[in-house]
Amino acid sequence: MSATAKSHYDVLIVGGGMVGSTLACALADTGLDIAVIEKFVPDEIKQNDDYDLRVSAISHSSQNVFKHTGVWPLIEKRRSCAFEKMHVWDADGEGEVEFDAADNGVSELGHIIENRVIQLSLLERMEDHHNISLITGHAVEGIEYGADQSRITLDNGNDISCRLLVGADGANSIVRQAVDIDLEIADYEQKGIVTVVTPEKHHQHTAWQRFLPTGPLAFLPLSNGQCSIVWSADSAEAERLMQLDDENFCRELSHAFESKLGSINSASPRAAFPLIRRHASQYVKDGLALVGDAAHTIHPLAGQGVNLGLMDAASLAEVISAAKLNRRDFTSLQTLRKYERWRRGENQLMMFSMSGFKNLFGNDNPLISKIRNVGLSLVQKNDLVKASLMNRAMGFEGDLPAIARDEYRFEKARQEM
Ligand SMILES: Cc1cc2nc3c(=O)[nH]c(=O)nc-3n(C[C@H](O)[C@H](O)[C@H](O)COP(=O)(O)OP(=O)(O)OC[C@H]3O[C@@H](n4cnc5c(N)ncnc54)[C@H](O)[C@@H]3O)c2cc1C
Protein backbone atom coordinates (compact mmCIF):
# COMPACT_ATOMS: atom_id res chain seq x y z
CA MET A 1 0.00 0.00 0.00
CA SER A 2 2.86 2.34 0.68
CA ALA A 3 3.66 4.75 -2.14
CA THR A 4 7.13 6.08 -2.86
CA ALA A 5 6.87 9.52 -1.36
CA LYS A 6 7.50 12.58 -3.50
CA SER A 7 9.14 15.55 -1.86
CA HIS A 8 6.18 17.95 -2.28
CA TYR A 9 2.35 17.74 -2.35
CA ASP A 10 -0.49 20.25 -2.61
CA VAL A 11 -2.28 18.70 0.38
CA LEU A 12 -0.66 16.54 3.03
CA ILE A 13 -2.99 14.76 5.46
CA VAL A 14 -1.39 13.44 8.66
CA GLY A 15 -3.49 10.45 9.79
CA GLY A 16 -5.26 7.98 7.50
CA GLY A 17 -7.94 7.03 10.05
CA MET A 18 -11.63 7.24 9.16
CA VAL A 19 -11.68 11.04 8.91
CA GLY A 20 -8.34 11.76 7.16
CA SER A 21 -9.00 9.03 4.58
CA THR A 22 -12.50 10.35 3.92
CA LEU A 23 -11.06 13.81 3.30
CA ALA A 24 -8.60 12.37 0.75
CA CYS A 25 -11.38 10.49 -1.10
CA ALA A 26 -13.65 13.57 -1.07
CA LEU A 27 -10.81 15.67 -2.56
CA ALA A 28 -9.95 13.17 -5.29
CA ASP A 29 -11.92 15.03 -8.00
CA THR A 30 -10.09 18.31 -7.43
CA GLY A 31 -6.98 17.09 -9.23
CA LEU A 32 -4.83 18.27 -6.33
CA ASP A 33 -1.77 16.20 -5.53
CA ILE A 34 -2.59 14.63 -2.15
CA ALA A 35 -0.57 12.55 0.33
CA VAL A 36 -1.99 10.66 3.31
CA ILE A 37 0.46 9.52 5.97
CA GLU A 38 -0.73 6.72 8.23
CA LYS A 39 1.58 5.06 10.70
CA PHE A 40 -0.53 1.94 11.19
CA VAL A 41 -2.68 -0.03 8.72
CA PRO A 42 -4.81 -2.80 10.24
CA ASP A 43 -4.95 -6.32 8.82
CA GLU A 44 -7.66 -7.12 6.27
CA ILE A 45 -10.88 -8.44 7.78
CA LYS A 46 -12.23 -11.92 6.99
CA GLN A 47 -15.95 -12.68 7.23
CA ASN A 48 -15.46 -15.18 10.05
CA ASP A 49 -13.10 -13.03 12.10
CA ASP A 50 -14.25 -12.10 15.59
CA TYR A 51 -15.80 -8.65 15.71
CA ASP A 52 -13.49 -5.76 16.68
CA LEU A 53 -14.05 -3.81 19.88
CA ARG A 54 -14.15 -0.46 18.11
CA VAL A 55 -17.32 0.08 16.10
CA SER A 56 -19.19 3.22 15.01
CA ALA A 57 -22.87 3.98 14.57
CA ILE A 58 -22.79 5.51 11.09
CA SER A 59 -25.59 7.98 10.35
CA HIS A 60 -27.47 8.35 7.06
CA SER A 61 -25.57 11.50 6.15
CA SER A 62 -22.22 9.78 6.79
CA GLN A 63 -23.40 6.85 4.69
CA ASN A 64 -24.15 9.36 1.90
CA VAL A 65 -20.55 10.63 2.11
CA PHE A 66 -19.33 7.05 1.68
CA LYS A 67 -21.77 6.44 -1.19
CA HIS A 68 -20.76 9.57 -3.09
CA THR A 69 -17.06 8.85 -2.71
CA GLY A 70 -17.48 5.26 -3.96
CA VAL A 71 -16.56 3.74 -0.58
CA TRP A 72 -19.93 2.29 0.44
CA PRO A 73 -19.78 -0.84 -1.81
CA LEU A 74 -16.36 -1.62 -0.31
CA ILE A 75 -17.84 -1.39 3.19
CA GLU A 76 -20.79 -3.57 2.18
CA LYS A 77 -18.53 -6.24 0.69
CA ARG A 78 -16.80 -6.48 4.10
CA ARG A 79 -19.46 -6.37 6.83
CA SER A 80 -21.94 -4.01 8.51
CA CYS A 81 -25.27 -4.22 10.33
CA ALA A 82 -28.26 -1.97 9.64
CA PHE A 83 -30.42 -1.04 12.61
CA GLU A 84 -34.09 -0.24 12.16
CA LYS A 85 -35.06 0.78 15.67
CA MET A 86 -33.59 2.63 18.60
CA HIS A 87 -34.86 1.97 22.10
CA VAL A 88 -33.92 4.42 24.86
CA TRP A 89 -35.01 4.17 28.49
CA ASP A 90 -34.20 5.48 31.93
CA ALA A 91 -33.05 3.15 34.71
CA ASP A 92 -34.74 5.34 37.25
CA GLY A 93 -38.44 5.41 36.27
CA GLU A 94 -40.88 4.50 33.54
CA GLY A 95 -39.78 6.89 30.79
CA GLU A 96 -38.85 5.29 27.46
CA VAL A 97 -38.77 6.17 23.77
CA GLU A 98 -38.71 3.95 20.71
CA PHE A 99 -37.65 5.31 17.34
CA ASP A 100 -38.63 3.27 14.28
CA ALA A 101 -37.22 3.81 10.78
CA ALA A 102 -40.60 2.92 9.28
CA ASP A 103 -42.19 5.94 11.03
CA ASN A 104 -39.79 8.18 9.09
CA GLY A 105 -40.29 6.41 5.77
CA VAL A 106 -36.72 5.03 5.70
CA SER A 107 -35.54 1.44 5.76
CA GLU A 108 -32.98 1.88 8.54
CA LEU A 109 -31.83 4.44 11.09
CA GLY A 110 -28.14 3.79 10.53
CA HIS A 111 -25.45 1.11 10.43
CA ILE A 112 -23.09 -0.33 13.02
CA ILE A 113 -19.71 -0.80 11.36
CA GLU A 114 -16.30 -1.71 12.70
CA ASN A 115 -13.83 1.18 12.52
CA ARG A 116 -11.38 -1.20 10.82
CA VAL A 117 -13.90 -1.99 8.04
CA ILE A 118 -14.40 1.72 7.38
CA GLN A 119 -10.69 2.51 7.37
CA LEU A 120 -9.74 -0.45 5.14
CA SER A 121 -12.50 0.42 2.65
CA LEU A 122 -11.34 4.04 2.45
CA LEU A 123 -7.70 3.02 1.98
CA GLU A 124 -8.77 0.60 -0.77
CA ARG A 125 -10.75 3.34 -2.52
CA MET A 126 -7.76 5.71 -2.44
CA GLU A 127 -5.82 3.27 -4.62
CA ASP A 128 -8.23 4.09 -7.50
CA HIS A 129 -7.07 7.72 -7.53
CA HIS A 130 -3.75 8.46 -9.23
CA ASN A 131 -3.51 11.84 -7.43
CA ILE A 132 -3.61 10.30 -3.92
CA SER A 133 -0.43 8.81 -2.44
CA LEU A 134 -0.83 6.67 0.63
CA ILE A 135 2.33 6.53 2.70
CA THR A 136 1.96 3.86 5.38
CA GLY A 137 4.11 2.34 8.07
CA HIS A 138 5.74 5.64 9.00
CA ALA A 139 4.82 8.17 11.64
CA VAL A 140 5.21 11.90 11.27
CA GLU A 141 7.75 12.93 13.90
CA GLY A 142 8.62 16.52 13.08
CA ILE A 143 6.54 19.43 11.80
CA GLU A 144 7.78 22.81 10.62
CA TYR A 145 4.70 24.91 10.00
CA GLY A 146 4.74 27.81 7.53
CA ALA A 147 1.84 29.87 6.21
CA ASP A 148 2.95 29.34 2.56
CA GLN A 149 4.56 25.94 2.94
CA SER A 150 4.93 23.38 5.74
CA ARG A 151 7.44 20.59 6.08
CA ILE A 152 7.04 17.30 7.91
CA THR A 153 9.70 14.74 8.83
CA LEU A 154 8.90 11.02 8.92
CA ASP A 155 10.41 8.57 11.40
CA ASN A 156 12.69 7.27 8.60
CA GLY A 157 14.19 10.77 8.25
CA ASN A 158 12.38 11.66 4.97
CA ASP A 159 11.20 15.27 4.61
CA ILE A 160 8.02 16.17 2.69
CA SER A 161 6.70 19.67 2.05
CA CYS A 162 3.15 20.79 1.24
CA ARG A 163 0.98 23.83 0.62
CA LEU A 164 -1.85 22.71 2.90
CA LEU A 165 -1.16 20.64 6.01
CA VAL A 166 -4.16 18.80 7.51
CA GLY A 167 -4.15 17.33 11.03
CA ALA A 168 -6.39 14.23 10.99
CA ASP A 169 -4.22 12.49 13.54
CA GLY A 170 -6.74 11.95 16.32
CA ALA A 171 -7.28 13.27 19.83
CA ASN A 172 -3.58 13.63 20.67
CA SER A 173 -2.79 15.31 17.36
CA ILE A 174 0.86 16.23 16.99
CA VAL A 175 -0.11 18.62 14.18
CA ARG A 176 -2.33 20.61 16.55
CA GLN A 177 0.44 20.68 19.16
CA ALA A 178 3.11 21.72 16.66
CA VAL A 179 1.13 24.77 15.54
CA ASP A 180 0.27 25.85 19.11
CA ILE A 181 -3.50 25.62 18.86
CA ASP A 182 -5.01 25.56 22.35
CA LEU A 183 -7.44 22.94 23.50
CA GLU A 184 -10.42 23.42 25.80
CA ILE A 185 -10.69 20.23 27.85
CA ALA A 186 -13.44 18.89 30.12
CA ASP A 187 -12.79 15.49 31.67
CA TYR A 188 -16.09 13.62 32.14
CA GLU A 189 -14.30 11.51 34.76
CA GLN A 190 -15.85 8.49 33.14
CA LYS A 191 -14.53 5.60 31.10
CA GLY A 192 -16.23 3.84 28.21
CA ILE A 193 -15.91 0.06 28.49
CA VAL A 194 -16.19 -1.70 25.14
CA THR A 195 -16.63 -5.41 24.46
CA VAL A 196 -18.53 -7.74 22.13
CA VAL A 197 -21.17 -9.86 23.83
CA THR A 198 -23.39 -12.80 22.94
CA PRO A 199 -26.86 -12.27 24.37
CA GLU A 200 -29.34 -15.09 24.77
CA LYS A 201 -31.85 -13.39 22.40
CA HIS A 202 -31.34 -11.77 18.98
CA HIS A 203 -30.86 -7.99 19.01
CA GLN A 204 -33.82 -7.47 16.61
CA HIS A 205 -31.79 -4.96 14.56
CA THR A 206 -32.29 -2.46 17.35
CA ALA A 207 -29.76 -0.10 18.98
CA TRP A 208 -30.50 -0.16 22.71
CA GLN A 209 -29.52 2.48 25.23
CA ARG A 210 -30.29 2.48 28.95
CA PHE A 211 -29.44 5.52 31.04
CA LEU A 212 -28.05 4.47 34.42
CA PRO A 213 -27.21 7.03 37.14
CA THR A 214 -23.54 6.04 36.68
CA GLY A 215 -23.63 6.55 32.89
CA PRO A 216 -25.29 5.26 29.68
CA LEU A 217 -25.10 1.63 28.52
CA ALA A 218 -25.46 0.96 24.79
CA PHE A 219 -26.03 -2.37 23.01
CA LEU A 220 -25.29 -2.03 19.29
CA PRO A 221 -26.35 -4.80 16.88
CA LEU A 222 -23.78 -6.74 14.82
CA SER A 223 -24.47 -8.77 11.69
CA ASN A 224 -23.75 -12.13 13.38
CA GLY A 225 -26.38 -11.54 16.09
CA GLN A 226 -23.87 -10.43 18.72
CA CYS A 227 -23.83 -6.91 20.21
CA SER A 228 -21.06 -4.42 20.65
CA ILE A 229 -21.48 -2.65 23.96
CA VAL A 230 -20.29 0.72 25.20
CA TRP A 231 -20.77 0.98 28.95
CA SER A 232 -19.88 4.45 30.20
CA ALA A 233 -19.36 4.65 33.93
CA ASP A 234 -17.74 6.92 36.48
CA SER A 235 -14.02 6.08 36.56
CA ALA A 236 -14.00 4.16 39.87
CA GLU A 237 -17.03 2.09 38.85
CA ALA A 238 -15.49 1.44 35.42
CA GLU A 239 -12.30 0.22 37.12
CA ARG A 240 -14.36 -2.14 39.27
CA LEU A 241 -16.19 -3.50 36.21
CA MET A 242 -12.90 -3.99 34.38
CA GLN A 243 -11.56 -6.09 37.28
CA LEU A 244 -14.52 -8.54 37.29
CA ASP A 245 -14.04 -12.01 35.83
CA ASP A 246 -16.09 -12.78 32.69
CA GLU A 247 -18.87 -14.60 34.51
CA ASN A 248 -19.49 -11.80 37.00
CA PHE A 249 -19.12 -9.12 34.32
CA CYS A 250 -21.76 -10.83 32.14
CA ARG A 251 -24.08 -11.16 35.13
CA GLU A 252 -23.73 -7.48 36.09
CA LEU A 253 -24.10 -6.43 32.47
CA SER A 254 -27.29 -8.40 32.05
CA HIS A 255 -28.66 -6.88 35.27
CA ALA A 256 -27.69 -3.33 34.21
CA PHE A 257 -29.48 -3.96 30.91
CA GLU A 258 -32.61 -5.28 32.64
CA SER A 259 -32.05 -8.56 30.76
CA LYS A 260 -33.76 -7.02 27.71
CA LEU A 261 -32.01 -9.63 25.55
CA GLY A 262 -32.01 -12.38 28.16
CA SER A 263 -28.80 -13.41 29.88
CA ILE A 264 -25.39 -12.51 28.45
CA ASN A 265 -23.69 -15.77 27.51
CA SER A 266 -20.17 -14.46 26.80
CA ALA A 267 -18.08 -11.32 26.45
CA SER A 268 -14.84 -10.80 24.53
CA PRO A 269 -11.80 -9.23 26.30
CA ARG A 270 -12.73 -5.70 27.44
CA ALA A 271 -11.03 -2.34 26.86
CA ALA A 272 -11.72 0.96 28.61
CA PHE A 273 -11.30 4.47 27.13
CA PRO A 274 -11.20 7.68 29.21
CA LEU A 275 -14.04 9.98 28.11
CA ILE A 276 -12.90 13.54 27.58
CA ARG A 277 -14.49 16.47 25.78
CA ARG A 278 -11.90 18.44 23.82
CA HIS A 279 -12.35 21.38 21.50
CA ALA A 280 -9.56 23.15 19.61
CA SER A 281 -9.63 26.95 19.91
CA GLN A 282 -9.00 27.21 16.14
CA TYR A 283 -9.61 24.72 13.34
CA VAL A 284 -7.55 26.62 10.74
CA LYS A 285 -4.57 28.85 10.10
CA ASP A 286 -3.03 29.96 6.80
CA GLY A 287 -2.08 26.68 5.08
CA LEU A 288 -3.41 24.50 7.91
CA ALA A 289 -6.64 22.73 8.94
CA LEU A 290 -7.68 20.29 11.67
CA VAL A 291 -10.44 17.70 11.18
CA GLY A 292 -12.13 15.01 13.27
CA ASP A 293 -10.82 14.08 16.70
CA ALA A 294 -7.79 16.33 16.16
CA ALA A 295 -10.26 19.25 16.45
CA HIS A 296 -12.89 17.85 18.86
CA THR A 297 -13.86 14.80 20.92
CA ILE A 298 -17.25 14.24 22.59
CA HIS A 299 -19.00 11.81 24.92
CA PRO A 300 -19.88 8.64 22.97
CA LEU A 301 -23.41 8.46 24.40
CA ALA A 302 -25.11 9.22 21.09
CA GLY A 303 -22.36 7.65 18.96
CA GLN A 304 -21.76 10.90 17.05
CA GLY A 305 -17.96 11.38 17.28
CA VAL A 306 -16.89 10.05 13.93
CA ASN A 307 -20.04 11.34 12.22
CA LEU A 308 -19.02 14.89 13.16
CA GLY A 309 -15.51 14.19 11.85
CA LEU A 310 -16.87 12.88 8.55
CA MET A 311 -18.95 16.05 8.15
CA ASP A 312 -15.74 18.07 8.82
CA ALA A 313 -13.98 16.15 6.05
CA ALA A 314 -16.85 16.59 3.57
CA SER A 315 -17.21 20.31 4.39
CA LEU A 316 -13.49 21.03 4.11
CA ALA A 317 -13.37 19.18 0.77
CA GLU A 318 -16.30 21.27 -0.48
CA VAL A 319 -14.67 24.55 0.56
CA ILE A 320 -11.36 23.59 -1.09
CA SER A 321 -13.12 22.42 -4.28
CA ALA A 322 -15.09 25.65 -4.53
CA ALA A 323 -11.94 27.74 -4.06
CA LYS A 324 -10.14 25.78 -6.79
CA LEU A 325 -13.10 26.04 -9.17
CA ASN A 326 -13.29 29.78 -8.64
CA ARG A 327 -9.50 30.20 -8.92
CA ARG A 328 -9.06 31.34 -5.34
CA ASP A 329 -6.18 30.28 -3.09
CA PHE A 330 -7.47 27.11 -1.40
CA THR A 331 -4.84 27.39 1.36
CA SER A 332 -5.56 30.97 2.47
CA LEU A 333 -6.99 31.72 5.88
CA GLN A 334 -9.86 33.53 4.18
CA THR A 335 -10.86 30.33 2.35
CA LEU A 336 -10.26 27.96 5.25
CA ARG A 337 -12.22 30.14 7.67
CA LYS A 338 -15.36 29.21 5.71
CA TYR A 339 -14.76 25.64 6.80
CA GLU A 340 -14.20 26.68 10.41
CA ARG A 341 -17.31 28.88 10.54
CA TRP A 342 -19.34 26.09 8.97
CA ARG A 343 -18.30 23.30 11.30
CA ARG A 344 -17.51 24.96 14.62
CA GLY A 345 -21.13 25.81 15.50
CA GLU A 346 -22.41 22.38 14.44
CA ASN A 347 -19.76 20.58 16.50
CA GLN A 348 -20.28 22.85 19.50
CA LEU A 349 -24.02 22.25 19.45
CA MET A 350 -23.53 18.48 19.50
CA MET A 351 -20.89 18.74 22.25
CA PHE A 352 -23.14 20.75 24.53
CA SER A 353 -26.15 18.53 23.81
CA MET A 354 -24.11 15.46 24.78
CA SER A 355 -22.84 17.13 27.97
CA GLY A 356 -26.40 18.22 28.79
CA PHE A 357 -27.72 14.68 28.27
CA LYS A 358 -24.93 13.26 30.38
CA ASN A 359 -25.71 15.65 33.24
CA LEU A 360 -29.46 15.20 32.94
CA PHE A 361 -29.34 11.41 32.95
CA GLY A 362 -26.46 11.14 35.43
CA ASN A 363 -28.45 12.99 38.09
CA ASP A 364 -30.26 10.96 40.75
CA ASN A 365 -32.08 13.94 42.31
CA PRO A 366 -35.74 12.72 42.51
CA LEU A 367 -37.09 15.95 40.97
CA ILE A 368 -34.71 15.77 37.99
CA SER A 369 -35.51 12.08 37.62
CA LYS A 370 -39.23 12.90 37.49
CA ILE A 371 -38.73 15.64 34.89
CA ARG A 372 -36.55 13.30 32.82
CA ASN A 373 -39.12 10.52 32.81
CA VAL A 374 -41.99 12.87 31.99
CA GLY A 375 -39.82 14.27 29.17
CA LEU A 376 -39.16 10.81 27.72
CA SER A 377 -42.86 9.90 27.90
CA LEU A 378 -43.80 13.16 26.16
CA VAL A 379 -41.29 12.51 23.38
CA GLN A 380 -42.69 8.99 22.95
CA LYS A 381 -46.20 10.44 22.51
CA ASN A 382 -45.30 13.38 20.28
CA ASP A 383 -44.65 12.29 16.69
CA LEU A 384 -43.29 15.66 15.60
CA VAL A 385 -40.69 15.88 18.37
CA LYS A 386 -39.80 12.26 17.78
CA ALA A 387 -39.35 12.82 14.05
CA SER A 388 -37.13 15.84 14.71
CA LEU A 389 -34.92 13.92 17.17
CA MET A 390 -34.74 11.00 14.76
CA ASN A 391 -33.70 13.34 11.94
CA ARG A 392 -30.88 14.69 14.07
CA ALA A 393 -29.71 11.19 15.02
CA MET A 394 -29.70 10.21 11.34
CA GLY A 395 -27.60 13.30 10.63
CA PHE A 396 -30.23 15.03 8.48
CA GLU A 397 -30.41 18.28 10.48
CA GLY A 398 -28.00 21.17 10.36
CA ASP A 399 -26.11 22.63 7.42
CA LEU A 400 -24.95 19.50 5.60
CA PRO A 401 -22.19 19.42 2.99
CA ALA A 402 -23.51 18.48 -0.46
CA ILE A 403 -22.08 14.96 -0.52
CA ALA A 404 -23.81 14.18 2.78
CA ARG A 405 -27.24 14.97 1.38
CA ASP A 406 -29.58 12.47 -0.17
CA GLU A 407 -29.57 14.30 -3.44
CA TYR A 408 -26.06 14.83 -4.60
CA ARG A 409 -25.89 18.44 -5.72
CA PHE A 410 -22.18 18.88 -5.30
CA GLU A 411 -21.58 20.73 -8.55
CA LYS A 412 -24.39 23.14 -7.84
CA ALA A 413 -23.24 23.76 -4.29
CA ARG A 414 -19.68 24.38 -5.44
CA GLN A 415 -20.83 26.94 -7.95
CA GLU A 416 -22.99 28.71 -5.39
CA MET A 417 -20.11 29.28 -2.96
C1 LIG B 1 -15.55 4.20 23.72
C2 LIG B 1 -15.78 4.98 22.47
C3 LIG B 1 -16.86 4.64 21.64
C4 LIG B 1 -17.13 5.40 20.49
N1 LIG B 1 -18.22 5.09 19.71
C5 LIG B 1 -18.53 5.87 18.64
C6 LIG B 1 -19.70 5.62 17.83
O1 LIG B 1 -20.48 4.70 18.05
N2 LIG B 1 -19.94 6.45 16.78
C7 LIG B 1 -19.12 7.50 16.49
O2 LIG B 1 -19.43 8.25 15.56
N3 LIG B 1 -18.00 7.74 17.20
C8 LIG B 1 -17.68 6.96 18.27
N4 LIG B 1 -16.55 7.22 19.00
C9 LIG B 1 -15.63 8.27 18.54
C10 LIG B 1 -14.81 7.83 17.32
O3 LIG B 1 -14.16 6.60 17.60
C11 LIG B 1 -13.79 8.92 16.95
O4 LIG B 1 -14.48 10.14 16.83
C12 LIG B 1 -13.10 8.58 15.62
O5 LIG B 1 -12.30 7.41 15.74
C13 LIG B 1 -12.23 9.75 15.16
O6 LIG B 1 -11.64 9.44 13.92
P1 LIG B 1 -10.35 10.24 13.44
O7 LIG B 1 -10.02 9.68 12.10
O8 LIG B 1 -10.56 11.71 13.59
O9 LIG B 1 -9.23 9.89 14.50
P2 LIG B 1 -8.55 8.48 14.81
O10 LIG B 1 -9.54 7.38 14.68
O11 LIG B 1 -7.87 8.63 16.12
O12 LIG B 1 -7.48 8.32 13.63
C14 LIG B 1 -6.27 9.03 13.63
C15 LIG B 1 -5.29 8.29 12.73
O13 LIG B 1 -4.07 9.02 12.68
C16 LIG B 1 -2.97 8.13 12.77
N5 LIG B 1 -1.85 8.90 13.35
C17 LIG B 1 -1.83 9.51 14.55
N6 LIG B 1 -0.65 10.13 14.74
C18 LIG B 1 0.08 9.91 13.62
C19 LIG B 1 1.39 10.29 13.21
N7 LIG B 1 2.20 11.03 14.00
N8 LIG B 1 1.85 9.89 11.99
C20 LIG B 1 1.04 9.14 11.17
N9 LIG B 1 -0.19 8.74 11.51
C21 LIG B 1 -0.68 9.13 12.72
C22 LIG B 1 -3.47 7.01 13.68
O14 LIG B 1 -2.75 5.79 13.46
C23 LIG B 1 -4.93 6.90 13.27
O15 LIG B 1 -5.14 5.96 12.24
C24 LIG B 1 -16.26 6.49 20.14
C25 LIG B 1 -15.17 6.82 20.95
C26 LIG B 1 -14.94 6.07 22.12
C27 LIG B 1 -13.77 6.45 23.00
Ligand as a Chemical Component Dictionary entry (heavy atoms), coordinates in Angstrom:
data_LIG
# 
_chem_comp.id                   LIG 
_chem_comp.type                 NON-POLYMER 
_chem_comp.pdbx_formal_charge   0 
_chem_comp.three_letter_code    LIG 
# 
loop_
_chem_comp_atom.comp_id 
_chem_comp_atom.atom_id 
_chem_comp_atom.alt_atom_id 
_chem_comp_atom.type_symbol 
_chem_comp_atom.charge 
_chem_comp_atom.model_Cartn_x 
_chem_comp_atom.model_Cartn_y 
_chem_comp_atom.model_Cartn_z 
_chem_comp_atom.pdbx_ordinal 
LIG C1  C1  C 0 -15.547 4.198  23.722 1  
LIG C2  C2  C 0 -15.782 4.978  22.471 2  
LIG C3  C3  C 0 -16.861 4.643  21.640 3  
LIG C4  C4  C 0 -17.126 5.402  20.493 4  
LIG N1  N1  N 0 -18.220 5.086  19.712 5  
LIG C5  C5  C 0 -18.532 5.870  18.644 6  
LIG C6  C6  C 0 -19.695 5.617  17.832 7  
LIG O1  O1  O 0 -20.485 4.702  18.054 8  
LIG N2  N2  N 0 -19.944 6.450  16.781 9  
LIG C7  C7  C 0 -19.124 7.497  16.492 10 
LIG O2  O2  O 0 -19.431 8.252  15.557 11 
LIG N3  N3  N 0 -17.997 7.742  17.202 12 
LIG C8  C8  C 0 -17.681 6.957  18.266 13 
LIG N4  N4  N 0 -16.551 7.222  19.002 14 
LIG C9  C9  C 0 -15.631 8.269  18.540 15 
LIG C10 C10 C 0 -14.812 7.827  17.323 16 
LIG O3  O3  O 0 -14.156 6.603  17.596 17 
LIG C11 C11 C 0 -13.794 8.918  16.952 18 
LIG O4  O4  O 0 -14.484 10.143 16.826 19 
LIG C12 C12 C 0 -13.103 8.579  15.618 20 
LIG O5  O5  O 0 -12.300 7.414  15.742 21 
LIG C13 C13 C 0 -12.233 9.746  15.164 22 
LIG O6  O6  O 0 -11.637 9.442  13.923 23 
LIG P1  P1  P 0 -10.352 10.241 13.440 24 
LIG O7  O7  O 0 -10.022 9.682  12.098 25 
LIG O8  O8  O 0 -10.558 11.713 13.594 26 
LIG O9  O9  O 0 -9.227  9.888  14.502 27 
LIG P2  P2  P 0 -8.554  8.481  14.807 28 
LIG O10 O10 O 0 -9.538  7.381  14.676 29 
LIG O11 O11 O 0 -7.871  8.629  16.121 30 
LIG O12 O12 O 0 -7.485  8.318  13.635 31 
LIG C14 C14 C 0 -6.268  9.027  13.630 32 
LIG C15 C15 C 0 -5.291  8.288  12.733 33 
LIG O13 O13 O 0 -4.074  9.023  12.676 34 
LIG C16 C16 C 0 -2.971  8.128  12.772 35 
LIG N5  N5  N 0 -1.853  8.897  13.352 36 
LIG C17 C17 C 0 -1.830  9.510  14.550 37 
LIG N6  N6  N 0 -0.654  10.127 14.743 38 
LIG C18 C18 C 0 0.076   9.912  13.620 39 
LIG C19 C19 C 0 1.393   10.292 13.214 40 
LIG N7  N7  N 0 2.198   11.034 13.996 41 
LIG N8  N8  N 0 1.849   9.889  11.994 42 
LIG C20 C20 C 0 1.044   9.144  11.169 43 
LIG N9  N9  N 0 -0.191  8.744  11.514 44 
LIG C21 C21 C 0 -0.685  9.126  12.717 45 
LIG C22 C22 C 0 -3.470  7.007  13.676 46 
LIG O14 O14 O 0 -2.747  5.790  13.462 47 
LIG C23 C23 C 0 -4.930  6.895  13.269 48 
LIG O15 O15 O 0 -5.142  5.959  12.243 49 
LIG C24 C24 C 0 -16.263 6.493  20.145 50 
LIG C25 C25 C 0 -15.172 6.818  20.952 51 
LIG C26 C26 C 0 -14.937 6.067  22.123 52 
LIG C27 C27 C 0 -13.767 6.452  23.000 53 
# 
loop_
_chem_comp_bond.comp_id 
_chem_comp_bond.atom_id_1 
_chem_comp_bond.atom_id_2 
_chem_comp_bond.value_order 
_chem_comp_bond.pdbx_ordinal 
LIG C1  C2  SING 1  
LIG C2  C3  SING 2  
LIG C2  C26 DOUB 3  
LIG C3  C4  DOUB 4  
LIG C4  N1  SING 5  
LIG C4  C24 SING 6  
LIG N1  C5  DOUB 7  
LIG C5  C6  SING 8  
LIG C5  C8  SING 9  
LIG C6  O1  DOUB 10 
LIG C6  N2  SING 11 
LIG N2  C7  SING 12 
LIG C7  O2  DOUB 13 
LIG C7  N3  SING 14 
LIG N3  C8  DOUB 15 
LIG C8  N4  SING 16 
LIG N4  C9  SING 17 
LIG N4  C24 SING 18 
LIG C9  C10 SING 19 
LIG C10 O3  SING 20 
LIG C10 C11 SING 21 
LIG C11 O4  SING 22 
LIG C11 C12 SING 23 
LIG C12 O5  SING 24 
LIG C12 C13 SING 25 
LIG C13 O6  SING 26 
LIG O6  P1  SING 27 
LIG P1  O7  DOUB 28 
LIG P1  O8  SING 29 
LIG P1  O9  SING 30 
LIG O9  P2  SING 31 
LIG P2  O10 DOUB 32 
LIG P2  O11 SING 33 
LIG P2  O12 SING 34 
LIG O12 C14 SING 35 
LIG C14 C15 SING 36 
LIG C15 O13 SING 37 
LIG C15 C23 SING 38 
LIG O13 C16 SING 39 
LIG C16 N5  SING 40 
LIG C16 C22 SING 41 
LIG N5  C17 SING 42 
LIG N5  C21 SING 43 
LIG C17 N6  DOUB 44 
LIG N6  C18 SING 45 
LIG C18 C19 SING 46 
LIG C18 C21 DOUB 47 
LIG C19 N7  SING 48 
LIG C19 N8  DOUB 49 
LIG N8  C20 SING 50 
LIG C20 N9  DOUB 51 
LIG N9  C21 SING 52 
LIG C22 O14 SING 53 
LIG C22 C23 SING 54 
LIG C23 O15 SING 55 
LIG C24 C25 DOUB 56 
LIG C25 C26 SING 57 
LIG C26 C27 SING 58 
# 
